[in-house]
């Protein structure tokens, strides 16, 4: 009876027409923020999610009877090889590793300076006089950089990318997620800690596309695409920086100039995993064969391939990863043209007698209006001060997401901690009318 009464009291509080906080977005950062608010004693919250599910960019789908991840996906490091002599590949990879070490040390030197000085990763490579130039050098450098950042070194901040904190803090032995429950089980598990149901709890409303946020010193009005209006004292906005850069959500009044500059100058990039199913495998399997690289004079042209025989034996599935501008180009093509480009490469690698694919899956994160990309990347010459502006609230409107986390930018880990940090900032303001940082709640 006590348990039933407890859940009833939560539902009654959440059914308030004017909750204390509306959380927009039920991805990792939004759910993490809502859970933190609940644990901090703020129970009258409302979560508005544009899609029919919890998870955001942690998203699975079915492909040829198997669960595959469209978004975040841990990958464990395999051996590099292919048509080049393994000794040559190993030598170039050692050079790339030494180059990474130099970048990490140079980044620490820049961070030690009082003045906010930064360069691109490519600039650091040139300072070392080890800029990758041959197709093989470029594709191995892609593996070391673009594969993580989803953008090339020439546009990526050195100081805020190296050293790679995710690997330093959690180790470099990464694992591929093949759990049929999908990576999205993590935010769903977090949601179950404070929601009575992932579909019927009145504090969670799915398929609610927010189109307008009207804010003032009296609170916030949120309007959705289906004509509904919601009122609250505060809003935590957990959409991607790509959505903030789009015209999906209108702010009234317009966000101040310092905030708009921080949003528009940041980078939202695309990381595309293209899955291809064949009637049988024609590629080598076994130790040291899981990954193979394709070299091309154009950097990033279908460079990194992986078979799934380790995770899904007998699946006969390959997938290839492209990023940034190549992802944007590919997203504009029909699947048939993408398949033709892929087959041309595979025939060069394995001969003309390979079979035609049975099916192909091409995610298009950049074209999805609810995401507008895969994750953010810190551009070169984007200052720490401006990055702080990206996370600062504007009056009662608070911002969170992996793009607001400095240490794990671009990772689900960053989204998780960003939600906690933003919620704690808001809790501190509600309880003590004080915020961390300088002038955190400014309007202009």
N, C-alpha and C positions, 0 to 999 in steps of 0.2 A: 504494500500500500504506500509506503514511504517513497519507493522508487517511482511509482505511478504519479504521485503528487509532485515529485521533483520534476519529472518530465513535463507535467502539465504546467507547472509554474514557468518553466523555460519557454514553452510554446506560447503561453499567454503574454510573457514579456516581449517575445519576438514579434508577436502579432500587432504590436503598437503601430499606429499610423505614422508616428514620428519617432523612429528609433534614434538612439544617440549617434550611431555610426552606420553608414551604408558602405559596404565594401563592394567595389565594382571589379568583377573578375574572380573566377574560382579556379585559377591556376595555383601553382605552388605558392607564390608570394601572397595571393589573396587569401587562400585558406590558412596559411601560416599567420597572417595578420589577424584574421578573424579568431583563430584559436587563441592567440596571445591576448586579444581583447577580452575574450571570454574568461580566460584564466586570471586576468587582471581585474575582474569584477564587473566588466561592462557586458551585460548579457543581452541588452536590447539592441541587437545588431541585425542588419539585413544584408544578405549577399545577393547581388544581381549578376547573373552569368549569361552571356550572349548565346552560348551553345547549349545543347541538351545534356551536357556531362560536366563533371568535375575533372580537372587535370590540365587544362590549358595546352601548352606546347608539349607536355608529356602525353603523347597520343599514340595509341596502337591502332592497328587495323588487321583485317584478315587478308592474306595473300596466298593463294593456292593451298588453302586449308591450314595455314600456319599463322601464328601471331607475329607480326613484325612491328617494329617501332618506327613511326614516321618522324618523331622528334628525338629527344635525348636518348642516347644509346651508349652505354659503357662499352668500350672496345679494349681488349687486351692486346698488347703489342706483339706482332708476329715478325717473322723474318722478311727482309726485303730481298727480292731477287727477280728473276725473269729471264729475258733473252740476253742480257748482259752477263759477262763473267762475274761470278759471285765475288771474286776477290776485288774487282774494280768497284762493284757496288758497296762492298764493305769499306773500302778506302774512302770513297766519297761520303759515306754515311759517318765515318769517323771525323772527317773534316766538318760536316754539318753539326755533329755533336760538340766539337770544339768551338765552333762558331756560336752555338747556343750558350756555351759556358762563358764566352767572351761577352755576349749580350747581357747575360745575367750580372756579371761583374761591372760592366759599363753602366748598366741601369742603376746598380747600387751607388756608383759614384755620382751619377746625376741626382739621385734621390738625396744624397748627403749635402748637396748644395742648398744654400738658403733660397736662392732664386729658383723659381719653377722653370727649369730648363728640360726640354724633352726633344727627342729626335725619333724618326721612324726606325723600325727594325732594319730596313734596307740601308739607311744611312749608317747604322752601326756596322753592318756587314761591309760597307764600302770603307769605313774607317779602318777596319781590320784588313782591308784589301782582299776580301774573299767573297765577292758578290757572285752568286750562282749565275752561270751564263750558258752552259751547254744544256740541251734537253734533259740529260740524266741528272745534272746538278740541280736543275730547276724542279724536277719532279720529286727529288729527295728533299729539297728545301720545302716544297709543298707539304710533304709528309710531316716535316718538323714544325711548320708554321700555319699555313692556310688550313690544314686539316684540323687544327685546334681553333684558330681565330675566325675562319670562314672568310677572311680577306687577306690579300697579299701583304707582304712586309712593307711595301712602299707606302701604304696608307695606315699602318698600324703603329700605335704608340709603343716605343721601346720601354720607357720607364714604368708604364702601367700594365705591361704584359709580361716582362721578365723581371725577376724569376717567376716561373709558372707556379702560383701558389696552390692551385688544386693538386698538382702532383707533389709539391714539397710537403704539403700538410697531410695528404692521404695516400701517398705512394704512387708509383708509376705502373703498378700491375693492375691494369684496367680489365674489366670483365664485360663481355657482351651479354646484354639482357635478352634471354630467351624464355623468360617466364611467361606462360600464356595469360597471366593476369595483367601483364604489361607494367611499364614503369609508372603509369598513372595510379597504380595501387598505393603509392606513397602518399600523395595528397589526399586520396580517398581515405586512407587509414587515419591521417591527421584529422580529417573532417569528422570522422566517426567519434573522435574524442570529445566533441562538443555538440554535434548534431544528432538528433534522434534517428534521422533517416537521411539518405543521400538523395532522395527524390521527393519526400513529402513533408520534411521539416519546414514550418512556415518561415523560418529565417533564411531559407535558400530558395531563390526563384530562378529557375532555368529558362532558357530561351527568351531572355530579357535583354534586348539590344539597346544599350544606353546611347542616346543621340544628343542629349543636351544636359549641361550642368549649369545651373544658375546659382551663384554663390554671393553671399553678403555677410555682414556682421551678425545678421539674424539667423544664419544657417544656410542650408543647401536645399535646392529643389532639383531632383533628377527626373528627367523625362525619357521614356523608352519608346522604341519604334512602334509598339503596339498601342500607343496612346495613353499609357499609364503614367501617373505622376507619383513620386515618392518624396517625402520631406524628412530631413534629418538635421542634426546639429553639425555633423562632420561627414566627410567622405574620404575614404582611402581608395585611390585609383590605382589598380594593379595591372592595367593594360600595358602592352609592350610599347617601347619607344617608337616603334614603327607605326602603331595605331595613333600615338600622340602626334606624329608627324603628318598623319592623314587628316581628312576632313570628316571622319566618322563621328567624332564627338565635338559639339560646339560648346564653347564656354561663354557664359554671360556673367560679368563683363569679360572681354577678351583677356587672356592671361597677360601679365605684364611682360614688357620687352625682354628683361633679363631671363625670364623663364622660357620664352619662345626661342630665344637664341640658344639657350642650353639644350633645348629639345631638338631644334632643327640642325644644329651642328654635330650632334652625336650620330653614330653610325649604327644602322640596323642592317644586318647582312643576312644572306641566305645560305643554308647548308642543305644540299639535296642528296638524298640517297635513292638511287634508282634501282629497283629490284627487277630481275629478269629471270623467269622460270623456263628451263629447257627440258626436253623429253629425257635427256640423259646427260651425264657430265662428260666433258671432253677436256677438262683442265686437270692438272696434276693435283693430287691430294696427299695428305700425310704431313709429317713434321716439316715446318719451314715453308709451306706452300699456301697458307691461308690468305696472305696478301700478295698481290703483285701490282707493279706499277707500269703505266704506259707513258712513254716519253713522247713529247711533241714540241715543235718549235713554239707553239702557243701555250703559254703557261696556263695550267688548269683545265686543259682539254681532256676530259674523262681520264684523270690521272691515276686514281687509286681504286683498286678492285679488291673484292673479298669474296671468297666462296663461303657458304654456310654449312658445309659438310660436317664441321665439328659440332655446330649447334643443332643442326637439323639433318642428321645422316639420311642420305637418299632423297633429299629435297630437290637436288639439281638446280639450286638457285645461286646466281651471282648477284652481287650488287656493286654499283660503282658510285663514288662520291664526287660531286662537283660543288663548287662554291662561288659566291660573289657574282661577278659579271657573267660567268658561264652559266650559273644557275638562272640568272635573269634572262639570258638568251634562250635557254632550254625551256623555261616556263612558257615562252611565247609559241613554242612549236607544238604541233600535234604529236601524240604518242608514236604514230607511224614514222615520222621523220626522226624522232629520237632513237627509235629502234633501228632504223637504217644506219644512223651514225655509229651506234654501238656495234652492230654487226660488222661494219667495215673495219672497226678496230679489232674485234675478236678474230676476224679472218686473217688479219695481218699477224696476229699472235699465234693462232692455232691452225691456220690453213683454211682453204675454201670449203672443205667438206663438213663443216660443223652444221648442226641442225638449226632450223628456225626456232625462235622462242615460242613457247606456248602462251605466255602472258607477260605483261610488263606493268609495273606500278611506278608512276612518276608523281611524287608529292609536289605541290605548288604552294609553298608557304608564302612566297612574296605576293601572290595574287589573292590570298585569303584576307578579306577585309578585317577579320577578327584578330589577325596576327601581323600581317604585312612584313613577314620575314621570320627567320629562325631564332636569332638571338643578337644581342648588341655586341659591338666591338669598339674599343677605345681608340679614336683616331689620333694620329700624330698631331702635335701642336694644339691639342684640346686640353686646356689647363685644369689643374685640380680645383681651382676656384669655380670654374664653369661646371665641372662635374658635381661639385657640391650643390650648385644651383639646380641641377637636374633632380636632386632628391629633396630640395627645400619645399615646404608647403607654401601655398598661396592662400592666406586666410584660413578658412575651414577645410580647404581641399589639400589632402596629403597624397603624396606620390610614392609608389613602391614598385618593386620588380627587380629582376636580375641586373637591370641597367643602373639601378641606384646603389648596388653593392660594389665596393671598390676591390675587395680581396678576391671574390669569386665571380667576377663579371662574366656573363655569358653562360654560366653553369646553373643547373637546378639547385645546387648548394647555395649559390648566391641569391637566388630567388627566395629560398627558405629563410635565410638569415635576414634578407631585406625586409620580408614581411614582419619578422619579429622586431627588428629595429624601428620600423615605421610605427608599428602599433605601440611599442613602448614609448616612443616620442609623444604620440597622441595621448596615451594614458597619463604621462607626466604632465602634459599641458592641462588635461581635464581636471586632474587632481590638485595640481599646484600652480597652474597658470604660468608655467615656465617651460622653455624648450631648450634642447641642447643646441650648441652652436650660436653664432651671432645673428640676431635678428631673424630667427627662423620663421616667424609667422608674418613676415612683411607682405604687404599688398602691392606695392608699386616698384 
